[in-house]
Amino acid sequence: MKSTFEVNGKEFKIVYSMLGRERYLYDGKVIRSGWSLKAKSIEVFDIAGDDLKIDNSASFKDFSSKAYVNGELIVEDLFPEVTNRYLNRNKRSWKKALTSMTISCAATILIISLYNTYG
């Protein structure tokens, strides 16, 4: 996942991998890099005298990622494609998932029974 926005006229880039690797670049230079698998994190950077705060939150009910400069919200959604996928995932009902699991279990039991009987 990547997100790019401008801070003090220069590019600030965030790169997250699905395995938990985080990289923060300002004006093309890595300013922080590391591993994190936290459900909620707040990263704070001093960018040319301004405080940049990246606020990430992921739970079963909500996903958000925002950027603030000196307490003022500058980017509402850093990863809109991830947010859309997350929201669409939550729209699926538990009833559909439960029905699918029940059908899968019944099919498995039937196949095992047929194999044990005729195999």
Summary of the structure (lengths in Angstrom):
residues: 119
radius of gyration: 21.8
end to end distance: 48.6
largest distance: 76.2
contacts: 279
relative contact order: 0.11
helix: 31%
strand: 45%
